């Protein structure tokens, strides 16, 4: 059949990836370091205050990590 003759497309592994963003958390100041401005705006628009971020830094880091993957 025609379908059996068609070559299956393959997806290759990524090549030459570039790491553009690194976000850290300063436990002494309670602030995120390297958080892109766009992400700060998204957090603000979502109603996540700076106090929320300081109270739950691990949750926020997990969200950031999720979007970096």
Predicted model as a PDB file, atoms N, CA, C, CB and O in Angstrom, pLDDT in the B-factor column:
MODEL        1                                                                  
ATOM      1  N   UNK A   1       0.821  -1.192   0.000  1.00 52.00           N  
ATOM      2  CA  UNK A   1       0.000   0.000   0.000  1.00 52.00           C  
ATOM      3  C   UNK A   1       0.863   1.253   0.000  1.00 52.00           C  
ATOM      4  CB  UNK A   1      -0.932   0.000   1.198  1.00 52.00           C  
ATOM      5  O   UNK A   1       2.052   1.211   0.316  1.00 52.00           O  
ATOM      6  N   UNK A   2       0.257   2.331  -0.350  1.00 54.00           N  
ATOM      7  CA  UNK A   2       0.960   3.608  -0.352  1.00 54.00           C  
ATOM      8  C   UNK A   2       1.428   4.003   1.043  1.00 54.00           C  
ATOM      9  CB  UNK A   2       0.068   4.692  -0.922  1.00 54.00           C  
ATOM     10  O   UNK A   2       2.547   4.488   1.209  1.00 54.00           O  
ATOM     11  N   UNK A   3       0.597   3.801   2.023  1.00 57.00           N  
ATOM     12  CA  UNK A   3       0.937   4.214   3.381  1.00 57.00           C  
ATOM     13  C   UNK A   3       2.165   3.474   3.911  1.00 57.00           C  
ATOM     14  CB  UNK A   3      -0.247   3.982   4.307  1.00 57.00           C  
ATOM     15  O   UNK A   3       2.969   4.053   4.641  1.00 57.00           O  
ATOM     16  N   UNK A   4       2.307   2.241   3.560  1.00 58.00           N  
ATOM     17  CA  UNK A   4       3.445   1.487   4.062  1.00 58.00           C  
ATOM     18  C   UNK A   4       4.748   1.911   3.389  1.00 58.00           C  
ATOM     19  CB  UNK A   4       3.216   0.003   3.856  1.00 58.00           C  
ATOM     20  O   UNK A   4       5.829   1.636   3.911  1.00 58.00           O  
ATOM     21  N   UNK A   5       4.657   2.575   2.240  1.00 60.00           N  
ATOM     22  CA  UNK A   5       5.844   3.024   1.526  1.00 60.00           C  
ATOM     23  C   UNK A   5       6.337   4.392   2.007  1.00 60.00           C  
ATOM     24  CB  UNK A   5       5.557   3.077   0.041  1.00 60.00           C  
ATOM     25  O   UNK A   5       7.481   4.773   1.760  1.00 60.00           O  
ATOM     26  N   UNK A   6       5.461   5.119   2.695  1.00 63.00           N  
ATOM     27  CA  UNK A   6       5.848   6.441   3.175  1.00 63.00           C  
ATOM     28  C   UNK A   6       6.864   6.313   4.297  1.00 63.00           C  
ATOM     29  CB  UNK A   6       4.619   7.230   3.654  1.00 63.00           C  
ATOM     30  O   UNK A   6       6.751   5.447   5.164  1.00 63.00           O  
ATOM     31  N   UNK A   7       7.848   7.184   4.263  1.00 67.00           N  
ATOM     32  CA  UNK A   7       8.875   7.181   5.302  1.00 67.00           C  
ATOM     33  C   UNK A   7       8.349   7.918   6.537  1.00 67.00           C  
ATOM     34  CB  UNK A   7      10.191   7.838   4.783  1.00 67.00           C  
ATOM     35  O   UNK A   7       7.793   9.011   6.430  1.00 67.00           O  
ATOM     36  N   UNK A   8       8.529   7.316   7.683  1.00 70.00           N  
ATOM     37  CA  UNK A   8       8.112   7.972   8.916  1.00 70.00           C  
ATOM     38  C   UNK A   8       9.085   9.099   9.236  1.00 70.00           C  
ATOM     39  CB  UNK A   8       8.036   6.958  10.088  1.00 70.00           C  
ATOM     40  O   UNK A   8      10.299   8.941   9.111  1.00 70.00           O  
ATOM     41  N   UNK A   9       8.541  10.231   9.647  1.00 73.00           N  
ATOM     42  CA  UNK A   9       9.414  11.344  10.018  1.00 73.00           C  
ATOM     43  C   UNK A   9       9.967  11.095  11.415  1.00 73.00           C  
ATOM     44  CB  UNK A   9       8.651  12.702   9.959  1.00 73.00           C  
ATOM     45  O   UNK A   9       9.296  10.525  12.275  1.00 73.00           O  
ATOM     46  N   UNK A  10      11.171  11.523  11.615  1.00 83.00           N  
ATOM     47  CA  UNK A  10      11.827  11.353  12.905  1.00 83.00           C  
ATOM     48  C   UNK A  10      12.130  12.718  13.497  1.00 83.00           C  
ATOM     49  CB  UNK A  10      13.120  10.517  12.767  1.00 83.00           C  
ATOM     50  O   UNK A  10      12.425  13.673  12.778  1.00 83.00           O  
ATOM     51  N   UNK A  11      12.053  12.796  14.805  1.00 85.00           N  
ATOM     52  CA  UNK A  11      12.376  14.036  15.505  1.00 85.00           C  
ATOM     53  C   UNK A  11      13.757  13.869  16.120  1.00 85.00           C  
ATOM     54  CB  UNK A  11      11.299  14.384  16.599  1.00 85.00           C  
ATOM     55  O   UNK A  11      14.006  12.937  16.885  1.00 85.00           O  
ATOM     56  N   UNK A  12      14.634  14.776  15.776  1.00 86.00           N  
ATOM     57  CA  UNK A  12      16.001  14.682  16.287  1.00 86.00           C  
ATOM     58  C   UNK A  12      16.111  15.330  17.663  1.00 86.00           C  
ATOM     59  CB  UNK A  12      16.987  15.343  15.311  1.00 86.00           C  
ATOM     60  O   UNK A  12      15.219  16.057  18.101  1.00 86.00           O  
ATOM     61  N   UNK A  13      17.192  15.056  18.310  1.00 87.00           N  
ATOM     62  CA  UNK A  13      17.489  15.695  19.590  1.00 87.00           C  
ATOM     63  C   UNK A  13      17.847  17.158  19.336  1.00 87.00           C  
ATOM     64  CB  UNK A  13      18.651  14.955  20.334  1.00 87.00           C  
ATOM     65  O   UNK A  13      18.311  17.499  18.248  1.00 87.00           O  
ATOM     66  N   UNK A  14      17.638  18.021  20.320  1.00 83.00           N  
ATOM     67  CA  UNK A  14      18.016  19.426  20.122  1.00 83.00           C  
ATOM     68  C   UNK A  14      19.521  19.552  19.915  1.00 83.00           C  
ATOM     69  CB  UNK A  14      17.572  20.284  21.326  1.00 83.00           C  
ATOM     70  O   UNK A  14      20.304  18.768  20.451  1.00 83.00           O  
ATOM     71  N   UNK A  15      19.901  20.529  19.147  1.00 86.00           N  
ATOM     72  CA  UNK A  15      21.317  20.781  18.919  1.00 86.00           C  
ATOM     73  C   UNK A  15      21.606  22.257  19.175  1.00 86.00           C  
ATOM     74  CB  UNK A  15      21.731  20.377  17.475  1.00 86.00           C  
ATOM     75  O   UNK A  15      20.783  23.128  18.894  1.00 86.00           O  
ATOM     76  N   UNK A  16      22.767  22.508  19.701  1.00 87.00           N  
ATOM     77  CA  UNK A  16      23.229  23.859  20.004  1.00 87.00           C  
ATOM     78  C   UNK A  16      22.252  24.634  20.898  1.00 87.00           C  
ATOM     79  CB  UNK A  16      23.452  24.619  18.714  1.00 87.00           C  
ATOM     80  O   UNK A  16      21.926  25.780  20.588  1.00 87.00           O  
ATOM     81  N   UNK A  17      21.773  24.028  22.013  1.00 84.00           N  
ATOM     82  CA  UNK A  17      20.848  24.768  22.887  1.00 84.00           C  
ATOM     83  C   UNK A  17      21.571  25.924  23.577  1.00 84.00           C  
ATOM     84  CB  UNK A  17      20.223  23.822  23.947  1.00 84.00           C  
ATOM     85  O   UNK A  17      22.775  25.864  23.830  1.00 84.00           O  
ATOM     86  N   UNK A  18      20.822  26.961  23.868  1.00 85.00           N  
ATOM     87  CA  UNK A  18      21.371  28.143  24.526  1.00 85.00           C  
ATOM     88  C   UNK A  18      20.574  28.393  25.797  1.00 85.00           C  
ATOM     89  CB  UNK A  18      21.335  29.391  23.584  1.00 85.00           C  
ATOM     90  O   UNK A  18      19.349  28.502  25.753  1.00 85.00           O  
ATOM     91  N   UNK A  19      21.262  28.485  26.929  1.00 79.00           N  
ATOM     92  CA  UNK A  19      20.632  28.768  28.220  1.00 79.00           C  
ATOM     93  C   UNK A  19      20.580  30.284  28.374  1.00 79.00           C  
ATOM     94  CB  UNK A  19      21.418  28.092  29.419  1.00 79.00           C  
ATOM     95  O   UNK A  19      21.615  30.930  28.540  1.00 79.00           O  
ATOM     96  N   UNK A  20      19.374  30.853  28.319  1.00 80.00           N  
ATOM     97  CA  UNK A  20      19.242  32.300  28.335  1.00 80.00           C  
ATOM     98  C   UNK A  20      18.911  32.888  29.701  1.00 80.00           C  
ATOM     99  CB  UNK A  20      18.200  32.701  27.373  1.00 80.00           C  
ATOM    100  O   UNK A  20      19.214  34.050  29.972  1.00 80.00           O  
ATOM    101  N   UNK A  21      18.294  32.088  30.553  1.00 80.00           N  
ATOM    102  CA  UNK A  21      17.812  32.630  31.818  1.00 80.00           C  
ATOM    103  C   UNK A  21      18.222  31.734  32.977  1.00 80.00           C  
ATOM    104  CB  UNK A  21      16.291  32.795  31.787  1.00 80.00           C  
ATOM    105  O   UNK A  21      18.087  30.512  32.918  1.00 80.00           O  
ATOM    106  N   UNK A  22      18.722  32.364  34.027  1.00 82.00           N  
ATOM    107  CA  UNK A  22      18.998  31.644  35.258  1.00 82.00           C  
ATOM    108  C   UNK A  22      18.388  32.460  36.391  1.00 82.00           C  
ATOM    109  CB  UNK A  22      20.546  31.415  35.470  1.00 82.00           C  
ATOM    110  O   UNK A  22      18.728  33.628  36.581  1.00 82.00           O  
ATOM    111  N   UNK A  23      17.496  31.844  37.129  1.00 81.00           N  
ATOM    112  CA  UNK A  23      16.828  32.526  38.237  1.00 81.00           C  
ATOM    113  C   UNK A  23      17.281  31.890  39.532  1.00 81.00           C  
ATOM    114  CB  UNK A  23      15.277  32.461  38.099  1.00 81.00           C  
ATOM    115  O   UNK A  23      17.290  30.667  39.671  1.00 81.00           O  
ATOM    116  N   UNK A  24      17.656  32.729  40.473  1.00 83.00           N  
ATOM    117  CA  UNK A  24      18.060  32.265  41.790  1.00 83.00           C  
ATOM    118  C   UNK A  24      17.258  32.970  42.863  1.00 83.00           C  
ATOM    119  CB  UNK A  24      19.555  32.488  42.009  1.00 83.00           C  
ATOM    120  O   UNK A  24      16.492  33.891  42.581  1.00 83.00           O  
ATOM    121  N   UNK A  25      17.440  32.532  44.088  1.00 81.00           N  
ATOM    122  CA  UNK A  25      16.736  33.143  45.221  1.00 81.00           C  
ATOM    123  C   UNK A  25      17.733  33.454  46.308  1.00 81.00           C  
ATOM    124  CB  UNK A  25      15.617  32.218  45.760  1.00 81.00           C  
ATOM    125  O   UNK A  25      18.507  32.591  46.722  1.00 81.00           O  
ATOM    126  N   UNK A  26      17.713  34.694  46.772  1.00 84.00           N  
ATOM    127  CA  UNK A  26      18.595  35.132  47.838  1.00 84.00           C  
ATOM    128  C   UNK A  26      17.845  34.984  49.161  1.00 84.00           C  
ATOM    129  CB  UNK A  26      19.072  36.606  47.614  1.00 84.00           C  
ATOM    130  O   UNK A  26      16.921  35.747  49.443  1.00 84.00           O  
ATOM    131  N   UNK A  27      18.240  34.011  49.964  1.00 81.00           N  
ATOM    132  CA  UNK A  27      17.564  33.770  51.246  1.00 81.00           C  
ATOM    133  C   UNK A  27      17.723  34.923  52.219  1.00 81.00           C  
ATOM    134  CB  UNK A  27      18.090  32.507  51.881  1.00 81.00           C  
ATOM    135  O   UNK A  27      16.859  35.143  53.067  1.00 81.00           O  
ATOM    136  N   UNK A  28      18.821  35.663  52.106  1.00 85.00           N  
ATOM    137  CA  UNK A  28      19.054  36.787  53.017  1.00 85.00           C  
ATOM    138  C   UNK A  28      18.103  37.947  52.751  1.00 85.00           C  
ATOM    139  CB  UNK A  28      20.491  37.268  52.899  1.00 85.00           C  
ATOM    140  O   UNK A  28      17.595  38.561  53.688  1.00 85.00           O  
ATOM    141  N   UNK A  29      17.861  38.249  51.479  1.00 80.00           N  
ATOM    142  CA  UNK A  29      17.005  39.392  51.133  1.00 80.00           C  
ATOM    143  C   UNK A  29      15.574  38.985  50.817  1.00 80.00           C  
ATOM    144  CB  UNK A  29      17.586  40.129  49.951  1.00 80.00           C  
ATOM    145  O   UNK A  29      14.673  39.824  50.823  1.00 80.00           O  
ATOM    146  N   UNK A  30      15.353  37.672  50.534  1.00 75.00           N  
ATOM    147  CA  UNK A  30      14.023  37.211  50.165  1.00 75.00           C  
ATOM    148  C   UNK A  30      13.625  37.614  48.756  1.00 75.00           C  
ATOM    149  CB  UNK A  30      13.019  37.739  51.135  1.00 75.00           C  
ATOM    150  O   UNK A  30      12.439  37.666  48.429  1.00 75.00           O  
ATOM    151  N   UNK A  31      14.626  37.900  47.914  1.00 79.00           N  
ATOM    152  CA  UNK A  31      14.330  38.335  46.555  1.00 79.00           C  
ATOM    153  C   UNK A  31      14.861  37.344  45.533  1.00 79.00           C  
ATOM    154  CB  UNK A  31      14.918  39.714  46.299  1.00 79.00           C  
ATOM    155  O   UNK A  31      15.827  36.622  45.780  1.00 79.00           O  
ATOM    156  N   UNK A  32      14.208  37.329  44.383  1.00 81.00           N  
ATOM    157  CA  UNK A  32      14.674  36.515  43.275  1.00 81.00           C  
ATOM    158  C   UNK A  32      15.719  37.289  42.499  1.00 81.00           C  
ATOM    159  CB  UNK A  32      13.505  36.098  42.359  1.00 81.00           C  
ATOM    160  O   UNK A  32      15.604  38.500  42.311  1.00 81.00           O  
ATOM    161  N   UNK A  33      16.737  36.578  42.052  1.00 86.00           N  
ATOM    162  CA  UNK A  33      17.821  37.186  41.302  1.00 86.00           C  
ATOM    163  C   UNK A  33      17.726  36.677  39.871  1.00 86.00           C  
ATOM    164  CB  UNK A  33      19.217  36.862  41.937  1.00 86.00           C  
ATOM    165  O   UNK A  33      17.666  35.469  39.642  1.00 86.00           O  
ATOM    166  N   UNK A  34      17.712  37.591  38.913  1.00 87.00           N  
ATOM    167  CA  UNK A  34      17.682  37.206  37.509  1.00 87.00           C  
ATOM    168  C   UNK A  34      16.302  36.922  36.965  1.00 87.00           C  
ATOM    169  CB  UNK A  34      18.521  36.020  37.310  1.00 87.00           C  
ATOM    170  O   UNK A  34      16.176  36.412  35.852  1.00 87.00           O  
ATOM    171  N   UNK A  35      15.265  37.237  37.714  1.00 83.00           N  
ATOM    172  CA  UNK A  35      13.898  37.006  37.243  1.00 83.00           C  
ATOM    173  C   UNK A  35      13.613  37.982  36.098  1.00 83.00           C  
ATOM    174  CB  UNK A  35      12.853  37.182  38.411  1.00 83.00           C  
ATOM    175  O   UNK A  35      13.658  39.195  36.300  1.00 83.00           O  
ATOM    176  N   UNK A  36      13.321  37.468  34.901  1.00 85.00           N  
ATOM    177  CA  UNK A  36      13.047  38.368  33.772  1.00 85.00           C  
ATOM    178  C   UNK A  36      11.865  39.289  34.060  1.00 85.00           C  
ATOM    179  CB  UNK A  36      12.772  37.558  32.504  1.00 85.00           C  
ATOM    180  O   UNK A  36      10.913  38.908  34.740  1.00 85.00           O  
ATOM    181  N   UNK A  37      11.946  40.491  33.536  1.00 87.00           N  
ATOM    182  CA  UNK A  37      10.890  41.489  33.743  1.00 87.00           C  
ATOM    183  C   UNK A  37       9.531  40.940  33.316  1.00 87.00           C  
ATOM    184  CB  UNK A  37      11.209  42.780  32.963  1.00 87.00           C  
ATOM    185  O   UNK A  37       8.521  41.174  33.981  1.00 87.00           O  
ATOM    186  N   UNK A  38       9.513  40.208  32.199  1.00 84.00           N  
ATOM    187  CA  UNK A  38       8.241  39.658  31.703  1.00 84.00           C  
ATOM    188  C   UNK A  38       7.625  38.710  32.723  1.00 84.00           C  
ATOM    189  CB  UNK A  38       8.452  38.924  30.364  1.00 84.00           C  
ATOM    190  O   UNK A  38       6.405  38.684  32.888  1.00 84.00           O  
ATOM    191  N   UNK A  39       8.462  37.927  33.410  1.00 81.00           N  
ATOM    192  CA  UNK A  39       7.958  36.998  34.412  1.00 81.00           C  
ATOM    193  C   UNK A  39       7.423  37.756  35.623  1.00 81.00           C  
ATOM    194  CB  UNK A  39       9.058  36.017  34.837  1.00 81.00           C  
ATOM    195  O   UNK A  39       6.413  37.368  36.210  1.00 81.00           O  
ATOM    196  N   UNK A  40       8.100  38.827  35.990  1.00 82.00           N  
ATOM    197  CA  UNK A  40       7.625  39.654  37.105  1.00 82.00           C  
ATOM    198  C   UNK A  40       6.252  40.222  36.789  1.00 82.00           C  
ATOM    199  CB  UNK A  40       8.620  40.796  37.406  1.00 82.00           C  
ATOM    200  O   UNK A  40       5.371  40.266  37.648  1.00 82.00           O  
ATOM    201  N   UNK A  41       6.081  40.659  35.541  1.00 83.00           N  
ATOM    202  CA  UNK A  41       4.786  41.209  35.112  1.00 83.00           C  
ATOM    203  C   UNK A  41       3.718  40.126  35.169  1.00 83.00           C  
ATOM    204  CB  UNK A  41       4.882  41.798  33.677  1.00 83.00           C  
ATOM    205  O   UNK A  41       2.609  40.375  35.643  1.00 83.00           O  
ATOM    206  N   UNK A  42       4.040  38.921  34.689  1.00 79.00           N  
ATOM    207  CA  UNK A  42       3.070  37.818  34.732  1.00 79.00           C  
ATOM    208  C   UNK A  42       2.651  37.498  36.166  1.00 79.00           C  
ATOM    209  CB  UNK A  42       3.659  36.564  34.070  1.00 79.00           C  
ATOM    210  O   UNK A  42       1.471  37.292  36.447  1.00 79.00           O  
ATOM    211  N   UNK A  43       3.624  37.461  37.061  1.00 79.00           N  
ATOM    212  CA  UNK A  43       3.312  37.187  38.468  1.00 79.00           C  
ATOM    213  C   UNK A  43       2.399  38.263  39.036  1.00 79.00           C  
ATOM    214  CB  UNK A  43       4.602  37.094  39.301  1.00 79.00           C  
ATOM    215  O   UNK A  43       1.426  37.969  39.730  1.00 79.00           O  
ATOM    216  N   UNK A  44       2.726  39.510  38.731  1.00 81.00           N  
ATOM    217  CA  UNK A  44       1.928  40.623  39.216  1.00 81.00           C  
ATOM    218  C   UNK A  44       0.506  40.567  38.665  1.00 81.00           C  
ATOM    219  CB  UNK A  44       2.586  41.944  38.841  1.00 81.00           C  
ATOM    220  O   UNK A  44      -0.461  40.765  39.400  1.00 81.00           O  
ATOM    221  N   UNK A  45       0.386  40.296  37.367  1.00 82.00           N  
ATOM    222  CA  UNK A  45      -0.940  40.211  36.736  1.00 82.00           C  
ATOM    223  C   UNK A  45      -1.742  39.031  37.265  1.00 82.00           C  
ATOM    224  CB  UNK A  45      -0.800  40.098  35.220  1.00 82.00           C  
ATOM    225  O   UNK A  45      -2.972  39.062  37.261  1.00 82.00           O  
ATOM    226  N   UNK A  46      -1.046  37.983  37.724  1.00 78.00           N  
ATOM    227  CA  UNK A  46      -1.727  36.818  38.286  1.00 78.00           C  
ATOM    228  C   UNK A  46      -2.121  37.051  39.746  1.00 78.00           C  
ATOM    229  CB  UNK A  46      -0.834  35.579  38.175  1.00 78.00           C  
ATOM    230  O   UNK A  46      -2.727  36.184  40.376  1.00 78.00           O  
ATOM    231  N   UNK A  47      -1.777  38.211  40.274  1.00 82.00           N  
ATOM    232  CA  UNK A  47      -2.132  38.525  41.653  1.00 82.00           C  
ATOM    233  C   UNK A  47      -1.175  37.941  42.673  1.00 82.00           C  
ATOM    234  CB  UNK A  47      -3.508  38.038  41.939  1.00 82.00           C  
ATOM    235  O   UNK A  47      -1.499  37.870  43.859  1.00 82.00           O  
ATOM    236  N   UNK A  48       0.006  37.520  42.225  1.00 80.00           N  
ATOM    237  CA  UNK A  48       1.014  36.966  43.133  1.00 80.00           C  
ATOM    238  C   UNK A  48       1.911  38.117  43.585  1.00 80.00           C  
ATOM    239  CB  UNK A  48       1.856  35.820  42.437  1.00 80.00           C  
ATOM    240  O   UNK A  48       2.721  38.639  42.819  1.00 80.00           O  
ATOM    241  N   UNK A  49       1.745  38.489  44.829  1.00 83.00           N  
ATOM    242  CA  UNK A  49       2.468  39.643  45.356  1.00 83.00           C  
ATOM    243  C   UNK A  49       3.902  39.281  45.729  1.00 83.00           C  
ATOM    244  CB  UNK A  49       1.742  40.211  46.571  1.00 83.00           C  
ATOM    245  O   UNK A  49       4.270  38.108  45.794  1.00 83.00           O  
ATOM    246  N   UNK A  50       4.689  40.305  45.970  1.00 80.00           N  
ATOM    247  CA  UNK A  50       6.063  40.096  46.423  1.00 80.00           C  
ATOM    248  C   UNK A  50       6.054  39.357  47.765  1.00 80.00           C  
ATOM    249  CB  UNK A  50       6.817  41.454  46.549  1.00 80.00           C  
ATOM    250  O   UNK A  50       6.938  38.542  48.030  1.00 80.00           O  
ATOM    251  N   UNK A  51       5.057  39.638  48.610  1.00 83.00           N  
ATOM    252  CA  UNK A  51       4.925  38.950  49.890  1.00 83.00           C  
ATOM    253  C   UNK A  51       4.640  37.462  49.672  1.00 83.00           C  
ATOM    254  CB  UNK A  51       3.806  39.593  50.734  1.00 83.00           C  
ATOM    255  O   UNK A  51       5.179  36.614  50.383  1.00 83.00           O  
ATOM    256  N   UNK A  52       3.785  37.146  48.679  1.00 83.00           N  
ATOM    257  CA  UNK A  52       3.504  35.747  48.339  1.00 83.00           C  
ATOM    258  C   UNK A  52       4.775  35.048  47.885  1.00 83.00           C  
ATOM    259  CB  UNK A  52       2.426  35.656  47.240  1.00 83.00           C  
ATOM    260  O   UNK A  52       5.048  33.914  48.278  1.00 83.00           O  
ATOM    261  N   UNK A  53       5.550  35.737  47.053  1.00 80.00           N  
ATOM    262  CA  UNK A  53       6.797  35.174  46.541  1.00 80.00           C  
ATOM    263  C   UNK A  53       7.772  34.897  47.682  1.00 80.00           C  
ATOM    264  CB  UNK A  53       7.435  36.123  45.514  1.00 80.00           C  
ATOM    265  O   UNK A  53       8.415  33.848  47.719  1.00 80.00           O  
ATOM    266  N   UNK A  54       7.878  35.849  48.613  1.00 80.00           N  
ATOM    267  CA  UNK A  54       8.796  35.688  49.742  1.00 80.00           C  
ATOM    268  C   UNK A  54       8.333  34.574  50.682  1.00 80.00           C  
ATOM    269  CB  UNK A  54       8.923  37.008  50.515  1.00 80.00           C  
ATOM    270  O   UNK A  54       9.156  33.859  51.253  1.00 80.00           O  
ATOM    271  N   UNK A  55       7.018  34.428  50.842  1.00 84.00           N  
ATOM    272  CA  UNK A  55       6.482  33.417  51.750  1.00 84.00           C  
ATOM    273  C   UNK A  55       6.572  32.012  51.154  1.00 84.00           C  
ATOM    274  CB  UNK A  55       5.034  33.742  52.098  1.00 84.00           C  
ATOM    275  O   UNK A  55       6.621  31.029  51.894  1.00 84.00           O  
ATOM    276  N   UNK A  56       6.595  31.911  49.823  1.00 83.00           N  
ATOM    277  CA  UNK A  56       6.581  30.612  49.142  1.00 83.00           C  
ATOM    278  C   UNK A  56       7.629  30.541  48.037  1.00 83.00           C  
ATOM    279  CB  UNK A  56       5.199  30.338  48.559  1.00 83.00           C  
ATOM    280  O   UNK A  56       7.286  30.261  46.888  1.00 83.00           O  
ATOM    281  N   UNK A  57       8.880  30.784  48.352  1.00 79.00           N  
ATOM    282  CA  UNK A  57       9.899  30.816  47.286  1.00 79.00           C  
ATOM    283  C   UNK A  57      10.071  29.476  46.579  1.00 79.00           C  
ATOM    284  CB  UNK A  57      11.232  31.246  47.862  1.00 79.00           C  
ATOM    285  O   UNK A  57      10.339  29.446  45.378  1.00 79.00           O  
ATOM    286  N   UNK A  58       9.921  28.369  47.300  1.00 81.00           N  
ATOM    287  CA  UNK A  58      10.128  27.060  46.673  1.00 81.00           C  
ATOM    288  C   UNK A  58       9.064  26.781  45.617  1.00 81.00           C  
ATOM    289  CB  UNK A  58      10.117  25.952  47.732  1.00 81.00           C  
ATOM    290  O   UNK A  58       9.373  26.231  44.560  1.00 81.00           O  
ATOM    291  N   UNK A  59       7.830  27.149  45.889  1.00 78.00           N  
ATOM    292  CA  UNK A  59       6.752  26.941  44.920  1.00 78.00           C  
ATOM    293  C   UNK A  59       7.029  27.770  43.669  1.00 78.00           C  
ATOM    294  CB  UNK A  59       5.370  27.319  45.533  1.00 78.00           C  
ATOM    295  O   UNK A  59       6.868  27.288  42.547  1.00 78.00           O  
ATOM    296  N   UNK A  60       7.441  29.004  43.868  1.00 75.00           N  
ATOM    297  CA  UNK A  60       7.732  29.855  42.725  1.00 75.00           C  
ATOM    298  C   UNK A  60       8.908  29.316  41.923  1.00 75.00           C  
ATOM    299  CB  UNK A  60       8.017  31.278  43.185  1.00 75.00           C  
ATOM    300  O   UNK A  60       8.895  29.379  40.693  1.00 75.00           O  
ATOM    301  N   UNK A  61       9.923  28.788  42.596  1.00 75.00           N  
ATOM    302  CA  UNK A  61      11.066  28.210  41.900  1.00 75.00           C  
ATOM    303  C   UNK A  61      10.640  26.994  41.082  1.00 75.00           C  
ATOM    304  CB  UNK A  61      12.164  27.822  42.901  1.00 75.00           C  
ATOM    305  O   UNK A  61      11.161  26.773  39.988  1.00 75.00           O  
ATOM    306  N   UNK A  62       9.700  26.203  41.599  1.00 78.00           N  
ATOM    307  CA  UNK A  62       9.199  25.049  40.856  1.00 78.00           C  
ATOM    308  C   UNK A  62       8.448  25.487  39.599  1.00 78.00           C  
ATOM    309  CB  UNK A  62       8.286  24.198  41.746  1.00 78.00           C  
ATOM    310  O   UNK A  62       8.557  24.848  38.553  1.00 78.00           O  
ATOM    311  N   UNK A  63       7.688  26.574  39.702  1.00 73.00           N  
ATOM    312  CA  UNK A  63       6.976  27.112  38.541  1.00 73.00           C  
ATOM    313  C   UNK A  63       7.990  27.600  37.502  1.00 73.00           C  
ATOM    314  CB  UNK A  63       6.019  28.271  38.965  1.00 73.00           C  
ATOM    315  O   UNK A  63       7.854  27.307  36.314  1.00 73.00           O  
ATOM    316  N   UNK A  64       8.991  28.334  37.945  1.00 68.00           N  
ATOM    317  CA  UNK A  64      10.030  28.839  37.035  1.00 68.00           C  
ATOM    318  C   UNK A  64      10.742  27.667  36.373  1.00 68.00           C  
ATOM    319  CB  UNK A  64      11.052  29.736  37.794  1.00 68.00           C  
ATOM    320  O   UNK A  64      10.980  27.683  35.166  1.00 68.00           O  
ATOM    321  N   UNK A  65      11.079  26.661  37.153  1.00 71.00           N  
ATOM    322  CA  UNK A  65      11.771  25.482  36.615  1.00 71.00           C  
ATOM    323  C   UNK A  65      10.912  24.794  35.563  1.00 71.00           C  
ATOM    324  CB  UNK A  65      12.123  24.491  37.746  1.00 71.00           C  
ATOM    325  O   UNK A  65      11.420  24.354  34.532  1.00 71.00           O  
ATOM    326  N   UNK A  66       9.603  24.701  35.824  1.00 75.00           N  
ATOM    327  CA  UNK A  66       8.692  24.078  34.871  1.00 75.00           C  
ATOM    328  C   UNK A  66       8.725  24.811  33.528  1.00 75.00           C  
ATOM    329  CB  UNK A  66       7.263  24.059  35.433  1.00 75.00           C  
ATOM    330  O   UNK A  66       8.781  24.177  32.475  1.00 75.00           O  
ATOM    331  N   UNK A  67       8.689  26.142  33.566  1.00 67.00           N  
ATOM    332  CA  UNK A  67       8.673  26.915  32.324  1.00 67.00           C  
ATOM    333  C   UNK A  67      10.028  26.923  31.626  1.00 67.00           C  
ATOM    334  CB  UNK A  67       8.240  28.336  32.605  1.00 67.00           C  
ATOM    335  O   UNK A  67      10.099  27.225  30.435  1.00 67.00           O  
ATOM    336  N   UNK A  68      11.097  26.600  32.337  1.00 62.00           N  
ATOM    337  CA  UNK A  68      12.418  26.540  31.711  1.00 62.00           C  
ATOM    338  C   UNK A  68      12.649  25.215  30.999  1.00 62.00           C  
ATOM    339  CB  UNK A  68      13.502  26.758  32.751  1.00 62.00           C  
ATOM    340  O   UNK A  68      13.540  25.126  30.154  1.00 62.00           O  
ATOM    341  N   UNK A  69      11.879  24.194  31.313  1.00 63.00           N  
ATOM    342  CA  UNK A  69      12.075  22.872  30.703  1.00 63.00           C  
ATOM    343  C   UNK A  69      11.491  22.802  29.320  1.00 63.00           C  
ATOM    344  CB  UNK A  69      11.462  21.794  31.564  1.00 63.00           C  
ATOM    345  O   UNK A  69      11.570  21.760  28.668  1.00 63.00           O  
TER     346      UNK A  69                                                      
ENDMDL                                                                          
END                                                                             
